[in-house]
């Protein structure tokens, strides 16, 4: 089984081609290989969980810059099924 670092390396190697053909789309990598290209994060995440469980796997938006959170922030996605509120 490949590590997340191998998935990141595979994404970085393919980045120029992905940016030329799939800008703003979402990609899924697992075991160091591209699994698929998706129109939205939810589609990529649904397939990733169905096929690979909790991971590791890498989902990235092609062409998006890095996300930086300050030390005091915790990322927690909000969605319709979340009972915790925003």
C-alpha positions in Angstrom: 0.0 0.0 0.0 1.3 3.4 -1.0 1.6 6.2 1.5 -0.1 9.6 1.3 3.4 11.0 0.4 3.4 8.8 -2.7 0.0 10.1 -3.7 1.2 13.7 -3.3 4.3 12.9 -5.3 2.2 11.3 -8.1 -0.1 14.4 -8.1 2.9 16.7 -8.3 4.3 14.7 -11.3 1.0 14.9 -13.2 0.2 18.5 -12.2 1.2 20.1 -15.6 -1.0 17.7 -17.6 -3.9 17.9 -15.1 -3.8 21.7 -15.1 -3.9 21.8 -18.9 -6.8 19.4 -19.1 -8.8 19.4 -15.8 -8.4 22.9 -14.2 -10.8 23.4 -11.4 -11.9 19.8 -11.3 -11.2 17.4 -8.5 -8.8 14.4 -8.7 -8.5 11.3 -6.6 -5.2 9.4 -6.1 -4.7 6.1 -4.3 -1.6 3.9 -4.1 0.4 6.5 -6.1 -2.0 6.4 -9.1 -4.7 8.6 -10.5 -8.1 7.0 -9.8 -10.3 9.5 -11.5 -11.3 13.1 -12.3 -14.5 14.5 -10.8 -16.6 17.7 -11.2 -16.9 18.2 -7.4 -15.3 17.2 -4.1 -18.3 15.2 -3.0 -18.2 12.9 -6.0 -14.5 12.2 -5.5 -15.0 11.7 -1.7 -17.9 9.3 -2.2 -15.9 7.1 -4.6 -12.9 7.2 -2.3 -14.8 6.1 0.8 -16.7 3.4 -1.2 -13.5 1.9 -2.7 -10.8 2.6 -0.1 -12.6 3.2 3.2 -10.9 5.7 5.5 -7.8 5.9 3.3 -5.2 6.9 2.9 -6.1 8.6 -0.4 -5.6 12.1 -1.8 -8.3 14.4 -3.2 -7.1 17.7 -4.7 -8.7 20.4 -6.7 -6.6 21.0 -9.8 -5.1 24.5 -10.0 -6.2 25.5 -6.4 -3.6 27.0 -4.2 -2.6 25.6 -0.8 -5.0 26.1 2.1 -3.4 27.6 5.2 -5.2 27.5 8.6 -3.9 29.4 11.6 -2.9 27.3 14.7 -6.1 28.2 16.4 -8.4 27.0 13.6 -9.8 23.5 13.3 -11.2 22.5 9.9 -14.6 20.8 10.2 -16.7 20.5 7.1 -20.4 21.5 7.5 -23.0 19.6 5.6 -26.7 18.8 5.8 -26.2 15.6 7.8 -24.1 17.4 10.5 -26.1 17.7 13.7 -23.5 19.9 15.4 -24.5 23.1 13.6 -22.2 25.7 12.1 
